[in-house]
Amino acid sequence: MAHSEAPRPDESWRRIAISGASGFLGCALAVRLRAQGITVQRMRRGARAAPPDLAWRPESGEIDTAALNVVDAVVNLAGAPIARRWTERRKREILESRIRGTRLLADTVARLDRKPRVFVSGSAIGIYGSRGDEELDEDSRPGNDFLAQTAAAWEEAAAPASAAGIRVLFLRTGVVLNPAGGALAKLLLPYKLGLGGRVGSGAQWMSWIGLEDWLNAVGFALAANLAGPVNLVAPNPVPNVDFVKTLARVLGRPAMMPLPEPAVELLFGEMGRSTLLGSQRVHPRRLHEAGFEFSHPTLEQALRAELGRGDPPRP
């Protein structure tokens, strides 16, 4: 099977609405879909939005229902960023920003006369919690920490769409690699300065995916009629220490400045324990079973492709 791509502009995919379209992943998906001739309706916060975009205010339950009545798919990626030190107020914002928006969208599409063919809701591999060396797939039980509880509630908020007979797809996304955003964007400067290094023991597993493969996988899941949770991660997760060595090798820089666990605790608190020290060895079982092929299945391939560093050297 050839490398999969986002749904092509044919009679079956003409108009897709995206919440969170100004974010790292939402913006990249909107650009991809537009390049293929699909009309993208971005959901903009406020009272008005110029067509084809639509206005919504999830905090007050307001949304342009008429504009949603013509879409083939709704992709819900809105939510407050998690990569900041967590206070109790910040944790409420992270949770409520996901629940309110998802519930509003799910309730709205469930009542439409012309319902979308699919409701795609963001999620994260954080739903599994920190599980050491345990190998995880879509059938693995959820964890019980804050991120796991948040992701579980995020998915549950889409229940009205499913009850209305709409296909619901959950994108359980791992660490997405691209210099324009996410974790890799934050790592590039310190690594280029030779200040990179393992975090904590370096034994914790990182489940990652290149942005190109993330976009391809989303399009594949849309077109292949997948429903339920789908892990958007590459097939080769790595321990943090291997991630560090590979990124340093691709950049041609040393990585000899470890960040000890006490420093993570001091600098980042609970957020650091969950996102930097947490271990998730996740596999994309459902993508594999459906026939999806990754363009960059190994970490070095993905980093070189996303950073424009050429192909890995031959043995």
C-alpha positions in Angstrom: 0.0 0.0 0.0 1.3 3.5 -0.9 2.0 6.0 1.9 -1.4 7.3 3.0 -2.4 10.9 2.6 -5.2 13.2 3.9 -8.6 12.7 2.2 -8.5 13.9 -1.4 -10.8 16.6 -2.7 -13.5 14.4 -4.3 -17.3 14.4 -3.9 -17.1 12.7 -0.5 -14.9 15.3 1.3 -15.7 18.9 0.4 -16.0 20.9 3.6 -14.5 20.3 7.0 -14.8 22.4 10.2 -11.8 22.6 12.6 -11.7 24.0 16.1 -8.3 24.9 17.4 -7.3 25.8 13.8 -4.8 28.4 15.0 -2.9 25.9 17.1 0.2 23.9 16.0 -1.7 20.8 14.8 -4.9 22.5 13.7 -3.1 25.0 11.5 -1.0 22.3 9.8 -4.2 20.2 9.2 -6.0 23.2 7.7 -3.1 24.0 5.3 -3.0 20.3 4.2 -6.7 20.1 3.5 -6.9 23.4 1.7 -4.0 22.3 -0.5 -6.1 19.4 -1.6 -9.1 21.6 -2.5 -11.2 21.0 0.6 -13.0 24.0 2.1 -11.9 24.5 5.7 -14.2 26.3 8.1 -12.1 27.5 11.1 -14.0 27.9 14.3 -13.2 31.4 15.6 -13.9 32.6 19.1 -16.2 35.6 19.2 -19.6 36.8 17.9 -18.7 36.9 14.2 -16.5 35.2 11.7 -16.1 35.9 8.0 -17.3 33.0 5.7 -16.3 30.2 5.4 -15.2 30.4 9.0 -17.8 30.2 11.8 -18.1 31.8 15.2 -18.3 30.1 18.5 -18.0 30.8 22.2 -17.6 27.5 24.1 -17.5 29.2 27.5 -21.0 30.5 27.0 -22.4 27.7 24.8 -22.8 29.8 21.6 -22.1 28.5 18.1 -23.1 29.2 14.5 -25.3 26.1 14.0 -26.2 27.0 10.4 -22.6 27.0 9.3 -22.1 23.5 10.8 -25.1 22.2 8.9 -23.1 21.9 5.6 -19.9 20.2 6.7 -18.8 16.7 6.0 -16.6 16.4 9.1 -16.0 18.3 12.3 -12.4 18.1 13.7 -12.2 19.3 17.3 -8.7 20.2 18.4 -9.3 23.1 20.8 -7.9 23.0 24.3 -5.6 25.0 26.6 -1.9 24.1 26.3 -0.5 21.8 29.0 3.2 22.6 28.8 3.1 25.2 31.6 3.6 24.7 35.3 0.3 23.5 36.7 -1.6 25.4 39.4 -5.0 24.2 40.5 -6.5 27.1 38.4 -4.4 26.0 35.4 -5.5 22.4 35.7 -9.2 23.5 35.8 -8.5 25.5 32.6 -6.9 22.5 30.9 -9.8 20.3 31.7 -12.7 22.7 31.2 -11.4 24.0 27.9 -11.5 20.5 26.5 -14.8 19.4 28.0 -16.8 22.6 27.3 -15.8 22.8 23.6 -16.2 19.1 22.9 -19.6 18.9 24.6 -20.9 22.0 22.8 -19.8 20.6 19.4 -21.1 17.1 20.1 -24.5 18.4 21.3 -24.8 20.7 18.3 -23.9 18.2 15.6 -26.3 15.6 17.2 -29.2 18.0 16.6 -28.3 19.0 13.1 -30.7 18.2 10.2 -27.7 17.4 8.1 -25.2 15.7 10.4 -21.5 15.4 9.5 -20.3 11.9 8.5 -17.7 12.0 11.2 -16.9 13.8 14.5 -13.1 13.8 15.1 -12.1 14.7 18.6 -8.7 15.4 19.9 -7.3 13.2 22.7 -3.8 12.1 23.8 -1.8 9.1 24.8 -1.8 10.7 28.2 -5.0 8.7 28.7 -2.9 5.7 29.6 -1.0 7.3 32.4 2.7 6.6 33.2 3.1 2.8 32.7 6.9 2.1 32.7 7.9 -0.6 30.2 4.3 -1.9 29.6 3.4 -2.0 25.9 0.1 -0.1 25.3 -2.4 -0.1 22.5 -6.0 1.2 22.1 -7.4 -1.6 24.3 -5.2 -0.8 27.3 -7.0 0.5 30.4 -6.8 4.2 31.2 -4.4 5.6 33.8 -5.5 7.5 36.9 -3.3 10.7 37.0 -4.5 14.2 36.0 -3.7 13.9 32.3 -5.3 10.4 32.1 -8.5 11.7 33.8 -8.6 14.7 31.5 -8.2 12.7 28.3 -10.9 10.2 29.5 -13.3 13.1 30.2 -12.4 14.7 26.9 -13.4 11.6 25.0 -16.6 11.1 27.1 -17.7 14.6 26.2 -18.2 13.4 22.6 -20.9 10.9 23.7 -23.9 12.9 22.3 -22.5 12.7 18.8 -22.0 9.0 19.0 -25.6 8.6 20.5 -26.9 10.4 17.4 -25.4 7.8 15.1 -22.4 9.9 14.0 -19.1 8.1 13.6 -16.8 9.4 16.3 -13.0 9.2 16.1 -10.6 9.9 18.9 -7.1 11.1 18.0 -4.8 9.8 20.8 -1.8 11.8 19.8 1.7 11.3 21.1 4.7 13.7 20.9 4.5 15.3 17.4 7.8 16.2 15.9 8.2 19.4 13.9 10.3 22.5 14.3 7.2 24.8 14.0 5.7 23.7 17.3 5.3 21.2 20.1 8.2 19.7 22.1 10.8 19.7 19.3 10.4 23.5 18.8 11.3 24.0 22.5 14.3 21.6 22.3 16.0 22.9 19.2 17.8 25.9 20.7 19.2 24.2 23.8 20.3 21.3 21.7 22.0 23.5 19.1 23.8 25.2 22.0 25.0 21.8 23.2 22.8 22.0 26.3 20.7 18.9 25.6 20.7 15.8 27.7 18.6 13.0 29.1 15.7 13.9 31.5 15.7 12.1 34.8 17.0 8.5 34.4 16.4 8.6 30.6 14.6 5.2 30.9 11.1 6.6 30.4 9.5 5.7 27.0 8.6 8.4 24.5 5.9 7.7 21.9 6.4 10.1 19.1 5.3 10.8 15.5 6.5 13.1 12.8 4.1 15.9 11.8 3.9 14.6 8.2 2.9 11.1 9.4 0.4 12.7 11.8 -1.3 14.5 9.0 -1.3 11.4 6.8 -2.7 9.3 9.6 -5.5 11.8 10.3 -6.5 11.8 6.7 -6.2 8.0 6.5 -8.5 7.6 9.5 -11.1 9.9 8.0 -11.1 8.1 4.7 -10.9 4.6 6.1 -14.0 5.0 8.2 -12.1 4.3 11.5 -14.1 5.0 14.7 -13.2 5.0 18.4 -9.7 5.6 19.7 -6.7 5.6 17.3 -3.2 6.0 18.6 -1.3 8.6 16.5 2.2 7.5 17.3 5.0 5.9 15.2 5.6 2.2 15.5 9.0 2.6 17.2 8.8 4.4 20.6 12.1 5.0 22.3 13.5 5.6 25.8 14.3 9.2 26.5 18.0 8.6 26.5 17.8 7.2 22.9 15.7 10.2 21.8 18.3 12.5 23.2 21.2 10.7 21.5 19.3 10.6 18.1 18.4 14.3 18.2 21.9 15.3 19.1 23.3 13.1 16.3 20.9 14.6 13.7 21.9 18.1 14.8 25.6 17.3 15.0 25.8 18.5 18.6 26.8 16.9 21.9 24.1 16.1 24.5 25.9 16.0 27.8 23.7 18.2 30.0 21.2 15.9 31.8 18.2 17.3 33.6 18.0 15.4 36.9 14.7 14.4 38.4 15.0 16.8 41.3 15.5 19.7 38.9 12.4 18.6 36.9 10.4 18.6 40.1 11.8 22.1 41.1 11.3 23.7 37.7 8.0 22.1 36.5 6.3 20.4 39.5 3.4 18.0 38.6 3.5 19.0 34.9 7.1 17.9 34.7 6.5 14.6 36.5 3.6 13.8 34.1 5.0 15.0 30.7 8.8 14.7 31.1 9.3 11.8 33.5 6.1 9.8 32.6 6.7 6.7 30.6 4.3 5.6 27.8 5.3 2.8 25.4 2.4 3.1 23.0 1.9 1.3 19.7 -0.4 2.3 16.7 -2.2 -1.1 16.5 -5.4 0.1 14.9 -3.5 2.1 12.2 -1.5 -1.0 11.4 -4.5 -3.2 11.2 -6.2 -0.8 8.8 -3.2 -0.9 6.5 -1.6 2.5 7.2 2.1 2.8 6.3 4.4 5.3 8.0 6.6 7.5 5.8 9.1 7.8 8.6 8.8 4.9 11.0 12.1 5.4 12.9 13.0 8.3 15.0 16.1 9.3 13.0 14.1 9.2 9.7 11.4 11.4 11.2 13.8 13.9 12.7 15.9 14.2 9.5 12.7 14.6 7.4 11.1 17.2 9.7 14.4 19.1 10.2 15.4 18.9 6.6 18.7 17.1 7.5 18.7 14.5 4.7 18.6 10.8 4.9 20.2 8.8 7.7 23.8 7.6 6.9 24.0 4.1 5.6 25.6 1.4 7.8 
